[in-house]
Amino acid sequence: MHNKETRGFQSEVKQLLHLMIHSLYSNKEIFLRELISNASDAINKLRFRALSEPELYLDNNELCIYLSVNKEKRLLTISDNGIGMNKNEVIENLGTIAKSGTKAFLESVDASKIKDNQLIGKFGVGFYSSFIVANKVTVHTRSIDSITEEGVFWESTGKGDYTIAKINKNTHGTEVILNLREGEDEYLDTLRLRSIVNKYSDHISWPVKIENKNEKDGIITWEKINEAQALWTRNKIDIKDEEYKKFYKHLTQDATEPLIWSHNKVEGKHEYISLLYIPSHTPLDMWNTDYKHGLKLYVHRVFIMDDTKQFMPKYLRFVRGLIDSSDLPLNVSREVLQNNYIVKNLRSALTKRILQMLNSLAIKNPEKYQNFWKQFGLVLKEGPAEDSSNQLEIAKLLRFSSTYDNSNKLQNQSLEDYISRMIEGQEKIYYVTADSYTSAKSSPHLEIFLKKGIEVLLLSDRIDEWMINHLMSFKNKPFQLISKADKILDKLVDKTEEKKTIEKTLEPFLNRVKTLLGQRVKDVRLTYRLIDTPAVVITDSDEISTQMAKLFASAGQTAPEIKYIFELNPDHKLIKHIINISDDLIFSEWINILLDQSLLIEKGTLENPNKFVQRINKLLFI
């Protein structure tokens, strides 16, 4: 060993190691899964390189992962003959955390609660899970690109720094040696190690072998303890559900079981195998801009790359799984994937497969689909804008709250259910938008609809307004925002001769209000769509909606100014009172209060709330 030096860990690593060492995990055994997965990745990388550089196989050894124990010294060693690492790669991979998901882990997980969560591996912290069971971890590694026998030594006790040095190593690959803590004797038991490998790593594509040492003659043999056959290449009728679930956990490093999956082998114009999973829970870092998603890509059973986003649209980024293609070249790159016509065809087919799978789940198991919607509904709502070719299929999967059951804020009403409940003569799908479910269900715009028994969708997710503007209609039924002017909405009101007479009589009153408000509003009208509310504001049919303006603002963009139409309810006692006020000052205060009330209900804010309060206080003493 020479050129020895000590370095400090990146700050995030220090935090992580503190959690690993000082917190009690309910599932410590997964450290072995993580280390075996790392070893498998290293072998995959070597195999891929060897496709174009066959000389890398000069040592002619079987690519393999090895487990060995030394009970006397309390050592557990996990080694591989994969691609290995040079010094810079060791520092980058073992001294820093490059994946932002780990930061999300550190930010979101309380050390006091971590024992109740099986979160390791979901955040790219696999190697560091070694410190759950080890008080010292040593790594010997040598890169396949090393032209000499020069390897790298790395060692740490997990207390803030690590030692790195050059060593002699005559084979490429990596050894991870764990000096186990007191009380972790179970991981020195080969039977226990076998059970962990069978549980988590049975379908690793490479042999996992365990050392067997004959106590009498000292002869060492290596026994393969995993199946080492790619699960997706087997006939699906021979695969048990438990095997699919175990493979999902290996593939995704998610401790929870998948919600559903689809395994398909396609032959014809394109030949490929896909194994697609829908998780049961949203990853904590899913809303990060650099969230890693996409499918694992294999070509002729050869692993090519992780996180290939080209096979799945962004609104399906929660889908996990793999695709094994027989048509793509082995030297395919991410750049080639961008414009490859085969990839475009596969993307279309896989997207349809997922939408069909979700539609089948919604029909056959609504409760299970509701669980999916709670987790991923917001993401799926991006679909109508992103994927116009599948809009109808996506729309069938959307779920909403509605006045059909406004005691329940669950988004569990489908558009097909809504249409089946439309009243005779109803031409549109009505909806209201607001900042919260409570605001939506108490909107004064609903009053005439509740009276007439017409269902209204209650939309309170920020994305809803943007989504509906792209969806436009469903099965030839256009969407209509009830806070917008609309001639069909006016038909809901039966205009009797008496009402027409009232309108004519109140023309001077309307003109007085228009003169008072001037440019503050686009128009002043009477309305019979209100029951218990004296006044509202609405937007004209060609105006941007209030919620859309809020979307622009939240994105840092300037929205066009909205000129509201001020509507007054002539049947309301307050309006009848104001009509008879002759004092211009008092009349002005009442009208301005009504307008501010209406704007507050519509927008949730006022430009000058203090002025609004002053007006109310003033009128209390009149």
BAZALUM-832089 format. One record per residue (C-alpha): residue number from 1; x, y, z; residue in one letter. Coordinates in steps of 0.001 Angstrom, whole numbers, plus 500000, padded with zeros to 6 digits. Example, Ala and Ser with C-alpha at 12.3 -4.5 7.8 and 13.67 -1.06 7.14 Angstrom:
BEGIN
n,x,y,z,res
1,512300,495500,507800,A .
2,513670,498940,507140,S .
END
This chain:
BEGIN
n,x,y,z,res
1,500000,500000,500000,M .
2,501413,503414,499059,H .
3,500403,507049,498455,N .
4,498047,506763,501408,K .
5,495853,509801,502188,E .
6,492854,510664,504343,T .
7,489905,512631,502971,R .
8,486701,514001,504459,G .
9,483305,512905,503221,F .
10,480945,515223,501407,Q .
11,478563,516808,503944,S .
12,475562,514811,502697,E .
13,477509,511582,503196,V .
14,478282,512542,506796,K .
15,474580,513091,507458,Q .
16,473710,509816,505827,L .
17,476325,507820,507697,L .
18,475091,509285,510963,H .
19,471603,508009,510192,L .
20,472924,504619,509129,M .
21,475053,504096,512238,I .
22,472865,505627,514937,H .
23,469390,504619,513794,S .
24,467808,501201,514168,L .
25,466474,499770,510936,Y .
26,463721,497195,510941,S .
27,465174,495521,507844,N .
28,468958,495534,508076,K .
29,469373,492604,505703,E .
30,468812,494736,502618,I .
31,472420,495953,502797,F .
32,473326,492670,501092,L .
33,470806,493266,498327,R .
34,472363,496688,497722,E .
35,475923,495417,497519,L .
36,474963,492528,495232,I .
37,473073,494945,492982,S .
38,476155,497179,492783,N .
39,478278,494167,491861,A .
40,475764,493162,489196,S .
41,475856,496670,487723,D .
42,479657,496524,487561,A .
43,479504,493242,485631,I .
44,476808,494618,483306,N .
45,479049,497568,482486,K .
46,481963,495266,481680,L .
47,479837,493031,479488,R .
48,478557,496025,477569,F .
49,482071,497369,477024,R .
50,483218,493928,475894,A .
51,480708,493927,473021,L .
52,482911,496419,471200,S .
53,486155,495529,473030,E .
54,486294,491705,473219,P .
55,489882,491889,474474,E .
56,488487,492861,477871,L .
57,487659,489183,478353,Y .
58,491318,488198,478147,L .
59,491385,486636,481622,D .
60,488621,484275,480396,N .
61,487033,484079,483844,N .
62,483338,483559,484424,E .
63,481625,486828,485318,L .
64,480389,486240,488824,C .
65,479583,487643,492263,I .
66,481184,485977,495291,Y .
67,480263,485869,498991,L .
68,482649,484651,501670,S .
69,482790,484839,505472,V .
70,485554,484727,508050,N .
71,483877,484011,511387,K .
72,487053,484406,513438,E .
73,487747,487917,512130,K .
74,484023,488732,511757,R .
75,484432,489584,508061,L .
76,481871,489340,505260,L .
77,483217,489894,501748,T .
78,481194,490634,498615,I .
79,483327,490639,495462,S .
80,482913,490712,491704,D .
81,485053,490571,488587,N .
82,483256,493431,486891,G .
83,484506,496708,485471,I .
84,486117,497967,488697,G .
85,487073,501546,489549,M .
86,490094,503813,489326,N .
87,491028,506301,492044,K .
88,488904,509170,490714,N .
89,485892,506892,490353,E .
90,486347,505633,493911,V .
91,486399,509203,495244,I .
92,483370,510139,493152,E .
93,481323,507035,493964,N .
94,482298,506395,497596,L .
95,483181,509852,498874,G .
96,480315,511892,497466,T .
97,476643,511472,496747,I .
98,475776,512502,493222,A .
99,472140,511470,493214,K .
100,469762,514225,494326,S .
101,467376,511565,495586,G .
102,469689,511036,498545,T .
103,469310,514685,499487,K .
104,465550,514216,499309,A .
105,465987,511244,501631,F .
106,467975,513296,504115,L .
107,465505,516163,503989,E .
108,462390,514051,504352,S .
109,463304,511304,506817,V .
110,463389,511956,510544,D .
111,465993,509818,512274,A .
112,463501,509039,515012,S .
113,461132,507535,512449,K .
114,463615,505844,510155,I .
115,463392,502497,511926,K .
116,459810,502204,510718,D .
117,460665,502759,507078,N .
118,462327,500535,504540,Q .
119,463723,503360,502449,L .
120,467321,502371,501781,I .
121,468042,501804,498126,G .
122,465282,504089,496852,K .
123,467700,507010,497032,F .
124,470979,505743,495586,G .
125,472558,505155,499001,V .
126,473094,501418,498572,G .
127,476809,501221,499363,F .
128,476430,503250,502544,Y .
129,473880,500786,503901,S .
130,476962,498648,504730,S .
131,477428,500759,507837,F .
132,474142,499508,509284,I .
133,475886,496238,510136,V .
134,479604,497077,509852,A .
135,481829,499254,512023,N .
136,484457,499341,509269,K .
137,484192,498900,505525,V .
138,487186,498189,503282,T .
139,487166,498243,499474,V .
140,489781,496802,497111,H .
141,489145,497612,493470,T .
142,490899,497733,490134,R .
143,489565,499218,486910,S .
144,489404,497110,483748,I .
145,491242,499993,482060,D .
146,494261,499671,484323,S .
147,497217,498483,482241,I .
148,499129,497433,485351,T .
149,498159,495593,488512,E .
150,497585,498910,490239,E .
151,494423,498920,492338,G .
152,492792,501251,494829,V .
153,492296,500775,498565,F .
154,489420,502583,500354,W .
155,488491,502265,503996,E .
156,486256,504034,506491,S .
157,484699,503554,509891,T .
158,481854,505867,508858,G .
159,482911,508667,511218,K .
160,483388,511529,508806,G .
161,486442,510595,506740,D .
162,487969,507790,504724,Y .
163,491421,506546,503740,T .
164,492437,505976,500143,I .
165,495672,504490,498771,A .
166,497219,502588,495885,K .
167,497588,498812,496212,I .
168,498618,495894,494071,N .
169,495654,493910,492764,K .
170,496148,491300,490063,N .
171,492509,491082,488913,T .
172,489940,493649,487829,H .
173,486771,494066,489837,G .
174,485822,495085,493366,T .
175,485898,493556,496847,E .
176,483794,495056,499629,V .
177,484894,493743,503033,I .
178,482600,494366,506001,L .
179,483944,494175,509536,N .
180,480680,493300,511253,L .
181,479530,494921,514471,R .
182,478907,492937,517627,E .
183,475414,491479,517512,G .
184,475389,491033,513723,E .
185,476549,487394,513802,D .
186,473639,486259,511630,E .
187,475454,487687,508602,Y .
188,478347,485304,509218,L .
189,475960,482363,508822,D .
190,476038,481024,505249,T .
191,472505,479649,505533,L .
192,471254,483125,506481,R .
193,473135,484674,503549,L .
194,471589,482130,501178,R .
195,468088,483018,502357,S .
196,468730,486747,501846,I .
197,470072,486155,498332,V .
198,467074,483957,497481,N .
199,464743,486605,498844,K .
200,466167,489667,497097,Y .
201,468670,488692,494414,S .
202,467512,485397,492961,D .
203,466988,486933,489532,H .
204,470294,488775,489267,I .
205,471511,487975,485763,S .
206,474884,486796,487050,W .
207,475749,483837,489256,P .
208,476013,484608,492957,V .
209,478336,482048,494540,K .
210,479056,481398,498191,I .
211,482256,479980,499597,E .
212,482103,476503,501102,N .
213,485154,475443,503068,K .
214,485658,471827,504105,N .
215,486821,471944,507726,E .
216,488716,468650,507448,K .
217,490865,469093,504362,D .
218,490524,472856,503886,G .
219,489294,472526,500310,I .
220,487313,475560,499157,I .
221,484458,475240,496675,T .
222,482067,477860,495328,W .
223,478354,477064,495154,E .
224,475911,478991,493019,K .
225,472946,480062,495181,I .
226,470745,482112,492857,N .
227,468686,481214,489813,E .
228,470610,483639,487551,A .
229,468031,483613,484779,Q .
230,466410,486798,483602,A .
231,462839,486499,484856,L .
232,461360,488345,481882,W .
233,462729,485731,479470,T .
234,460675,482974,481091,R .
235,457139,482049,480066,N .
236,454808,484152,482207,K .
237,452505,481212,482919,I .
238,455438,479629,484780,D .
239,456098,482700,486937,I .
240,454357,483076,490273,K .
241,453089,486407,491565,D .
242,455595,486277,494390,E .
243,458414,486017,491863,E .
244,457146,489103,490015,Y .
245,456995,490994,493310,K .
246,460492,489909,494331,K .
247,461867,490925,490942,F .
248,460182,494332,491228,Y .
249,461914,494935,494550,K .
250,465240,493951,493044,H .
251,464667,496047,489936,L .
252,463500,499207,491704,T .
253,464992,498812,495183,Q .
254,461521,499641,496473,D .
255,460672,497835,499714,A .
256,456928,497914,499002,T .
257,455081,495629,496603,E .
258,453913,496872,493191,P .
259,450263,497710,492622,L .
260,449997,495827,489296,I .
261,452273,494678,486475,W .
262,452173,493584,482840,S .
263,454542,491060,481251,H .
264,454383,490720,477465,N .
265,456376,489144,474676,K .
266,455640,490711,471284,V .
267,456560,489184,467937,E .
268,455872,490556,464493,G .
269,456966,493888,463051,K .
270,459022,494483,466190,H .
271,460200,491816,468597,E .
272,460557,492738,472241,Y .
273,459697,491734,475794,I .
274,458345,494256,478256,S .
275,457836,493927,481985,L .
276,456068,497017,483313,L .
277,455138,497780,486914,Y .
278,452899,500373,488550,I .
279,454255,501141,492049,P .
280,451911,501332,495010,S .
281,453494,504505,496426,H .
282,454828,507800,495082,T .
283,458640,508145,495409,P .
284,459593,510986,497756,L .
285,461663,512709,495058,D .
286,459159,512283,492222,M .
287,458533,516023,491895,W .
288,462236,516880,491713,N .
289,463187,518289,488326,T .
290,466013,515754,488029,D .
291,463945,512745,489174,Y .
292,465383,509618,487561,K .
293,462714,507740,485651,H .
294,462338,505569,482593,G .
295,462802,501902,481774,L .
296,465860,499703,481896,K .
297,466889,498882,478347,L .
298,468199,495481,477295,Y .
299,469061,494414,473762,V .
300,469201,490654,473152,H .
301,469308,490160,476962,R .
302,472322,492486,477220,V .
303,471871,495363,479654,F .
304,472392,498666,477833,I .
305,471311,501524,480108,M .
306,469136,502677,482984,D .
307,466450,505372,482992,D .
308,465653,505378,479273,T .
309,462967,508072,479190,K .
310,462425,507651,475441,Q .
311,460125,504628,475895,F .
312,457556,506319,478102,M .
313,455921,509783,478050,P .
314,456598,512054,480997,K .
315,453061,511801,482363,Y .
316,453721,508058,482881,L .
317,457045,508636,484634,R .
318,455859,506623,487621,F .
319,456017,503409,485537,V .
320,458942,501149,486392,R .
321,460255,498154,484522,G .
322,462282,497114,481521,L .
323,462188,496477,477817,I .
324,464304,493869,476045,D .
325,464436,494582,472311,S .
326,465599,492294,469521,S .
327,465591,495105,466931,D .
328,467841,497800,468376,L .
329,471630,497701,467866,P .
330,473797,496797,470829,L .
331,475759,500040,470516,N .
332,472658,502211,470787,V .
333,473156,505488,472664,S .
334,470750,507934,474282,R .
335,471262,510269,471338,E .
336,470375,507526,468848,V .
337,467277,506658,470875,L .
338,465946,510208,470494,Q .
339,465253,509862,466778,N .
340,465042,506117,466230,N .
341,461789,505085,464519,Y .
342,461813,501703,466298,I .
343,461918,503497,469642,V .
344,459000,505710,468608,K .
345,456942,502644,467695,N .
346,457854,500905,470932,L .
347,457011,504044,472925,R .
348,453566,504166,471320,S .
349,452933,500472,472016,A .
350,454149,500646,475631,L .
351,452092,503769,476322,T .
352,448954,502068,475057,K .
353,449820,499017,477139,R .
354,449998,501074,480337,I .
355,446769,502947,479597,L .
356,444979,499667,478887,Q .
357,446364,498173,482081,M .
358,445100,501138,484117,L .
359,441712,501091,482396,N .
360,441341,497393,483162,S .
361,442250,498047,486802,L .
362,439686,500880,487018,A .
363,436921,498594,485689,I .
364,437789,495407,487563,K .
365,439030,496827,490843,N .
366,437825,500418,491471,P .
367,439144,500438,495047,E .
368,442631,499497,493919,K .
369,442429,502078,491139,Y .
370,441443,504706,493702,Q .
371,444663,503917,495544,N .
372,446571,504435,492297,F .
373,444773,507740,491704,W .
374,445667,509035,495167,K .
375,449328,508358,494463,Q .
376,449683,509308,490804,F .
377,446550,511195,489736,G .
378,448327,514552,489607,L .
379,450944,513127,487246,V .
380,448357,511502,484986,L .
381,446583,514857,484688,K .
382,449560,516049,482635,E .
383,448557,513531,479954,G .
384,445887,515413,477932,P .
385,448334,518241,477198,A .
386,451291,515980,476477,E .
387,449679,513155,474498,D .
388,446902,514291,472164,S .
389,446827,510940,470350,S .
390,445714,509150,473535,N .
391,443524,511889,474988,Q .
392,440338,509849,475081,L .
393,441987,506905,476840,E .
394,443619,509236,479362,I .
395,440337,511086,479920,A .
396,438637,507798,480822,K .
397,441188,507372,483598,L .
398,440742,510824,485136,L .
399,438907,511135,488420,R .
400,437234,514188,489974,F .
401,435327,515385,492993,S .
402,431831,516548,492138,S .
403,428543,517830,493542,T .
404,427149,514319,493034,Y .
405,428654,513572,496445,D .
406,430056,516791,497848,N .
407,430289,515311,501328,S .
408,433274,513343,500069,N .
409,436280,515214,498729,K .
410,437761,512066,497197,L .
411,438440,512384,493499,Q .
412,436496,509274,492532,N .
413,434044,510368,489819,Q .
414,434869,509488,486213,S .
415,433791,511482,483177,L .
416,431835,508481,481912,E .
417,429925,508386,485214,D .
418,429250,512113,484909,Y .
419,427825,511773,481387,I .
420,425611,508885,482492,S .
421,424051,511223,485073,R .
422,423505,514236,482798,M .
423,419938,515565,482859,I .
424,417786,515664,479747,E .
425,418846,518436,477419,G .
426,422223,519004,479120,Q .
427,424802,519791,476446,E .
428,427997,520402,478426,K .
429,430149,519070,481249,I .
430,430127,521762,483920,Y .
431,432988,522421,486291,Y .
432,434165,524988,488811,V .
433,437790,525709,489760,T .
434,439138,526945,493079,A .
435,442227,526847,495271,D .
436,440779,524168,497537,S .
437,438023,521591,497615,Y .
438,436214,523558,500326,T .
439,436231,526714,498209,S .
440,435049,524823,495150,A .
441,432119,523096,496840,K .
442,430935,526365,498455,S .
443,431213,528495,495315,S .
444,428134,530722,494802,P .
445,428269,529838,491100,H .
446,426918,526399,492049,L .
447,423606,527674,493386,E .
448,421505,527371,490224,I .
449,423079,523987,489413,F .
450,422227,522581,492823,L .
451,418703,523876,492459,K .
452,418321,522292,489006,K .
453,420018,519017,490003,G .
454,422867,519430,487508,I .
455,426168,517858,488526,E .
456,429287,520041,488564,V .
457,432884,518841,488771,L .
458,434796,520422,491665,L .
459,438369,521085,490515,L .
460,440870,522266,493093,S .
461,444260,520944,491927,D .
462,446442,523661,490446,R .
463,446917,521682,487251,I .
464,443166,521228,486613,D .
465,442487,524440,484706,E .
466,445495,523865,482453,W .
467,444470,520229,481867,M .
468,440847,521068,480956,I .
469,442013,523726,478495,N .
470,443823,520976,476582,H .
471,441151,518318,476994,L .
472,438349,520607,475697,M .
473,435679,517884,475491,S .
474,434847,514281,476315,F .
475,432734,512150,473990,K .
476,431509,515257,472138,N .
477,430500,516983,475368,K .
478,432469,520239,475771,P .
479,433625,521424,479169,F .
480,432131,524632,480543,Q .
481,433529,526651,483449,L .
482,430497,527872,485386,I .
483,432185,531141,486360,S .
484,432369,532135,482694,K .
485,429646,533791,480671,A .
486,427794,531282,478512,D .
487,424510,531489,476578,K .
488,423663,527854,477319,I .
489,424075,528533,481027,L .
490,421533,531355,480703,D .
491,419025,528819,479370,K .
492,419016,527191,482802,L .
493,417033,530164,484050,V .
494,413377,530349,483116,D .
495,412817,533972,482191,K .
496,409236,534717,483036,T .
497,407429,537858,481955,E .
498,407735,539054,485542,E .
499,411525,538787,485407,K .
500,411652,540610,482094,K .
501,409606,543407,483641,T .
502,411957,543577,486635,I .
503,414966,543864,484323,E .
504,413412,546780,482490,K .
505,412501,548472,485781,T .
506,416039,548071,487141,L .
507,417835,549560,484124,E .
508,418387,552900,485940,P .
509,419866,551008,488900,F .
510,422274,549094,486624,L .
511,423313,552306,484878,N .
512,423963,553895,488248,R .
513,426225,550982,489241,V .
514,428029,551063,485883,K .
515,428688,554772,486235,T .
516,430001,554289,489757,L .
517,432387,551408,488928,L .
518,433485,552667,485523,G .
519,436530,550808,484194,Q .
520,436818,548573,487259,R .
521,434483,546078,485565,V .
522,433688,545047,482019,K .
523,429922,545155,482514,D .
524,427189,545099,485148,V .
525,424273,542700,484732,R .
526,421391,541116,486565,L .
527,421492,537381,487098,T .
528,418996,534745,488180,Y .
529,421659,532053,488565,R .
530,422174,533030,492221,L .
531,419930,531913,495069,I .
532,421508,532878,498415,D .
533,424287,535185,497185,T .
534,423722,538863,496348,P .
535,426478,539249,493737,A .
536,429303,537501,491885,V .
537,431891,538278,489255,V .
538,432304,536169,486132,I .
539,434701,536280,483220,T .
540,433575,536738,479649,D .
541,433749,533737,477350,S .
542,436852,535077,475577,D .
543,438672,536113,478809,E .
544,441344,534127,480599,I .
545,439953,532440,483726,S .
546,440964,533414,487253,T .
547,442679,530090,487962,Q .
548,444603,530244,484691,M .
549,445825,533727,485623,A .
550,447037,532288,488929,K .
551,448909,529580,487043,L .
552,450679,532229,484974,F .
553,451596,534137,488132,A .
554,452937,531067,489923,S .
555,455145,530363,486908,A .
556,456519,533910,487040,G .
557,454696,534996,483892,Q .
558,452515,538053,483378,T .
559,448897,537134,482716,A .
560,446530,539376,480746,P .
561,444460,541641,483000,E .
562,440999,540238,483637,I .
563,438014,542555,483281,K .
564,435241,540931,485296,Y .
565,431535,541114,484661,I .
566,429696,542109,487840,F .
567,426398,540227,488263,E .
568,423720,541213,490794,L .
569,420907,539050,492125,N .
570,417677,541153,492041,P .
571,415855,538619,494232,D .
572,418266,539044,497130,H .
573,417130,541179,500096,K .
574,420413,543097,500177,L .
575,420140,544112,496519,I .
576,416531,545183,497051,K .
577,417739,547318,499960,H .
578,420561,548927,497979,I .
579,418261,549736,495042,I .
580,416312,552115,497297,N .
581,419363,553970,498708,I .
582,419366,557543,497467,S .
583,422490,558732,499288,D .
584,425294,558437,496728,D .
585,428028,557980,499336,L .
586,426261,555118,501138,I .
587,425224,553606,497802,F .
588,428859,553714,496691,S .
589,430070,551980,499860,E .
590,427543,549137,499463,W .
591,428337,548543,495786,I .
592,432087,548568,496418,N .
593,431667,546134,499295,I .
594,429639,543771,497100,L .
595,432235,543978,494348,L .
596,435086,543318,496789,D .
597,433174,540394,498295,Q .
598,432701,538928,494842,S .
599,436375,539416,493946,L .
600,437450,537869,497236,L .
601,435326,534787,496548,I .
602,436611,534534,492986,E .
603,440302,535298,493520,K .
604,440864,534508,497187,G .
605,442646,537858,497651,T .
606,442012,541600,497404,L .
607,444383,544320,496268,E .
608,443378,546482,499233,N .
609,441828,544369,502006,P .
610,442182,547222,504508,N .
611,439906,549451,502423,K .
612,437363,546623,502279,F .
613,437364,546306,506085,V .
614,437059,550073,506522,Q .
615,433969,550144,504313,R .
616,432316,547374,506319,I .
617,433116,549097,509612,N .
618,431746,552375,508306,K .
619,428424,550828,507301,L .
620,428039,549149,510687,L .
621,427476,552586,512243,F .
622,425006,553898,509661,I .
END
